[in-house]
Amino acid sequence: MRHSGVLNKDDVGLEKVQGVTKTSDVYRVKDDPQGDSSMVLQAQEDIIEMKDVFSVKLKRRRFVGQKKGGTVLGITIFKCLNKEENKLTDCAIHLNNLSEDHCHTWFRHLKEILNGFQNRPKSLKVFVNPSSHKREATHVYYEQVAPLFKLADIKTDVTVTEYEGHALSVLKECELQAFDGVVCVGGDGSVSEVAHGLLLKAQIDAGKDTDYIPTPVRAPVPLGVIPAGTTNILAHTLYGTKHAVTAALHIIMGHTQAVDVCTFSTPSKLLRFGFSAMFGFGARTLALAEKHRWMPSSQRKDFAFIKTLADLKPEECELLFLPLQFPQEDSPESDRKKKEKTKNKGSKDQWQKIQGHFLNVSIMAIPCLCSTAPRGLAPNTRLNNGSMALIVVKNTSRTEFVKHLKRYASVKNQFNFPFVETYTVQEVKVQPRLKSGLDAKENTYLNAASAEGNYPWNIDGDLMEEASEVHVRLHPQLVNLYGVNTDDLESSQATCKCI
Ligand SMILES: Nc1ncnc2c1ncn2[C@@H]1O[C@H](COP(=O)(O)OP(=O)(O)OP(=O)(O)O)[C@@H](O)[C@H]1O
């Protein structure tokens, strides 16, 4: 057998015995007492690429109740298959042979090749949020994902979170070097907490002051997302689908890419690491939804959306931003240093200011694909292009604002309105303006501010409340995420019909 990474008909003779299911084929390796492995493949499928194989097992005949031993019948190869709409599925190929020695040789050879894939994880730290969406994350993990991890011989250390902030406190104490990756099973809120925890722990381990981190260090291991929440924007952006098995297979196959990350800070402290934020409409909607946690999740989100739209109000604020000085092409990871150099060239006098009344301000380091916006909330940025999209929606009528929102679901450009401005930026400072001469109650009515003067922020689907200026900085390719490049995904249709 050649170690070309491909099993083809010149390497091995496999006789297809019987098709079992769509995803399970049975072949018989022609009996070859010499152990000669250059046999002829007689099945319809000529080639099995080793890069698509994630597990090999010895197949045995066992009696009912027998746990160990048993007659070796052959080997089973488990392979990852591409289905339609960006979905992946697993498939089993059974190879039968009468010689036990022959089967063991094949098993060892294939195992050796699989062990040679350095980027595939062997040990994962897993967080499951049992309260996500309709409380199905635990089921999704144990029924759909854990069996695949076991098949791929991946060891797991699972924490089922018991309260908000649990994943963060476990990560702060976690010895990350014991794992090849961290996985979060839940919605955007959970993923946001785990991503923040992973990056914060990296800073703590590097001895950084966690209140002020101008140049954070990279996360030491990749992060994987298994979608099981009400909103799954990050999973959708990475896999092009909300499909737990697809996500698990990308993790098993070790498909990773470096992704840009933002830090969100006040003048005195770091609030969060994250990928995207909304201030104004997107944040008010989330704040209202959080107040109605007792409602079923999808209903809560639709209710909050409609109610916030009915009470549409602009936010008065000042935006300072540092435009990207030298627009960069989408470039591979090797350009990271070049990007950082570019970034440092931006001097303070290049800051630009706009102020006024804004319905929504989005600051996004990644395109943020979701079922309601298949091309993304920020289709004008990439996962790792070293910049953020700043999307400013100025005050306008509700009718015009709804037209703008509807465009997210269509193929038309959602930014092609006189009241929408977009910028490609490296840094943004958002300073809300409390109206002078008004008391806290009046300010709460006119602005989104709480009685304490705090403004809601929607950071990766997680609600944050801040009174002071929020400074958003981009850090190119700070974390590796399991998944594929958004540009390689098939585009899908919008599924939201609520406006
Ligand atoms: N056991 C728990 N009980 C309650 N909340 C938890 C628990 N574990 C984690 N959380 C918190 O639940 C929040 C929401 O989780 P997640 O995003 O996974 O679910 P979701 O259904 O998508 O929620 P959302 O409505 O926020 O989109 C996260 O901020 C997380 O910190």
The ligand as an ORCA input file, in Angstrom:
! r2SCAN-3c Opt
* xyz 0 1
  N     -27.015     26.463     33.329
  C     -27.269     27.695     32.905
  N     -28.382     28.342     33.302
  C     -28.679     29.570     32.855
  N     -27.904     30.274     31.991
  C     -26.785     29.689     31.565
  C     -26.421     28.372     31.992
  N     -25.254     28.045     31.382
  C     -24.907     29.112     30.615
  N     -25.815     30.092     30.713
  C     -25.870     31.394     30.010
  O     -26.965     31.368     29.079
  C     -26.763     32.429     28.139
  C     -27.481     32.170     26.823
  O     -27.036     30.984     26.281
  P     -27.096     30.608     24.715
  O     -26.725     31.758     23.893
  O     -26.350     29.344     24.566
  O     -28.607     30.223     24.522
  P     -29.669     30.818     23.560
  O     -30.910     30.019     23.667
  O     -29.127     30.983     22.180
  O     -29.848     32.156     24.222
  P     -30.105     33.527     23.616
  O     -31.568     33.681     23.819
  O     -29.230     34.416     24.437
  O     -29.714     33.497     22.150
  C     -25.268     32.574     28.033
  O     -24.936     33.912     28.304
  C     -24.681     31.657     29.114
  O     -23.667     32.268     29.875
*
